[in-house]
Amino acid sequence: MFRFKRRNFLKSINFKIALVFALLLLITLEIVGAIFVRQLEDTNLRQFKSQVQIQSYVDNSIAEQLATSSTSKANSQIKSILSDINNSNIDEVQVIDNKGIIRGTNDINDQSIIGQKTTDRNVKNAIYNNRSYTKNTYDTQNNSRYYISIVPLYNSSSTGNNSQLVGVLYVRANMKSVYNTINNIMVIFAGASLIAIILGLAIAIVIARAITKPIEEMKQQTQRIARGDYAGQVRVYSDDELGQLASAINNLSIRVEEAQESTEAERRRLDSVLAHMSDGVIATDRRGNITIINETASDFMDVSAEKAIGNSILDMLQIRDDYSLRDLIENQDELTLDFSSNERDLILNAYFSLIQRESGFISGLVCVLHDVTEQQKIDNDRKQFVSNVSHELRTPLTSLRSYIEALSDGAWKDPEVAPGFLKVTQEETDRMIRMINELLSLSRMDSGTTRVDMELVNINEMFNYVLNRFDMILKKDDNPAKYYTIKREFTKRDLWVEIDTDKFTQVLDNIMNNAIKYSPDGGVITCRLLETHNQVIISISDQGLGIPRADLTHVFDRFFRVDKARSRAQGGTGLGLAISKEVVQMLGGRIWVDSVEGHGSTFYISLPYEPYEEEDLWDDDSQA
């Protein structure tokens, strides 16, 4: 954690401002110090050199001694003169004549060199070149700096340019005091510089903190804004640029919060609209990958929104083999997609539109999926209905036309043929009238204009009454086309059900007529009546050919016949069971069929039922 904080501090602008200020101060002090020390060194050296200069009268005295012919006496005088030189900075003074012979030295411990020839090259050069020579040297043995001065000595008897060189004066002075002073001053300067840097750094940190604190607060506020928290405000410390920036950020926070609230409200409104739309909506990015899909579209695609997002719309709509993304962008035509399966029928119309910016850049697609399954089914049913009606009416009309043409050609004069032709004409006319009446009944039921007269009926007696009529028909016909037997299996309890008697009688007649038509000669038709806790169940079973399993779901369709040729021969219109289904549904019931091919069929009718006791019925009548 400490290392992490330290790393963040080193990267902060606070540290950078302080570092820059400290570096600028350090560079300034270094430049000033270098110039100051250099000037100080030059000044001290000039003062030092002036201090170690041998007075001119000493030089003249030594020159006079060098000019005398008596060497021993001159050396003695030179020694005496040198011993009188009292300068603590001078370590050694040597007198060398113009022949390079050392004539004297002030070092009492090194008097043996007198009379020897000098080995110092600088001295020789000064003698040979007849000029003075100065030099600063450093002795590594004792770590000391020395100033060496070699001054020519001239015979005082010679004047002007004709003066004669009689020797040189070699002076070596220790500059330790000079550099000790300089070093002491440098130490003082370095200490003062360090203190100045530390103080400057502290001041820089304070100043940087004063600058960066508002910036830090502004950074934290922008981070809160990025996280969606717009409650905070940046403190305005002054009216300078930073204060103006803080005010701008505060205004920005308010504006962003207002914009975010507006955007969020729009998003919630859009989500609500998408969630409650009956159409499916899919939005993609510019690569065709799904970014938004509403619940309706998820149900259409039979996939969750989480799994759909990120997938290509081409794969989701299963059109990759036929279309590319460019096709959808360039040609936003309506597509009809069939998603039908064994479990459901689903046909969708897909409408595409572009998501474009003001610059014209296409950033995605929107696809609206409209369920047209029912519409397609209605269109198909309408086409099938028109086709069936045309076919059903054309057949009897063709037959009528044939018989009428035959009668017109003279068949009406034949007493044996004419009655038969007229009978067929009358039967076909009755069939067409019956078909039209049934179509009108279905039309009224479809439009909801059929009047229903509900009354409370003892269903036991009513059902028995309808069956008695069919028994009576068989008894009155001396030569029936088909014999049959009606078997009753009724509950002994009276069941009172609220129905429209006339319409329900029509339903029972239709089912009984079908049972009689398709039962074999001598067959048994079993009629049952029973009750459950809230339903009355009526079933009518025959022993006919039965219905194939594939046709069971179409038995109640209009104009549907299992055996079309046989049904038409027996006078059926194919509308009886369709009318029965509509009537039963109007009464709040349900009708269905169960059949095994070759073993007959059983039609079931279920009606809503509330148990009534006969005493309750009489009580209600008396109160009325």
Secondary structure as UniProt FT lines:
FT   HELIX           2..11
FT   HELIX           13..51
FT   HELIX           56..67
FT   HELIX           71..83
FT   TURN            88..89
FT   STRAND          90..97
FT   TURN            98..99
FT   STRAND          101..105
FT   HELIX           108..113
FT   TURN            114..115
FT   HELIX           121..129
FT   STRAND          133..139
FT   TURN            140..143
FT   STRAND          144..154
FT   TURN            156..157
FT   HELIX           160..162
FT   STRAND          165..174
FT   HELIX           176..227
FT   HELIX           241..276
FT   STRAND          280..284
FT   TURN            286..287
FT   STRAND          289..293
FT   HELIX           295..301
FT   HELIX           305..308
FT   TURN            309..310
FT   HELIX           313..316
FT   TURN            317..318
FT   TURN            320..322
FT   HELIX           325..330
FT   STRAND          335..338
FT   STRAND          347..356
FT   TURN            358..359
FT   STRAND          362..371
FT   HELIX           373..408
FT   TURN            409..410
FT   HELIX           411..413
FT   TURN            415..417
FT   HELIX           418..447
FT   STRAND          455..458
FT   HELIX           459..476
FT   STRAND          484..490
FT   STRAND          496..499
FT   HELIX           501..518
FT   TURN            521..522
FT   STRAND          523..531
FT   STRAND          535..541
FT   HELIX           549..554
FT   TURN            555..556
FT   TURN            558..559
FT   HELIX           564..569
FT   TURN            570..571
FT   HELIX           576..586
FT   TURN            587..588
FT   STRAND          590..595
FT   TURN            597..598
FT   STRAND          601..608
FT   HELIX           614..623
//
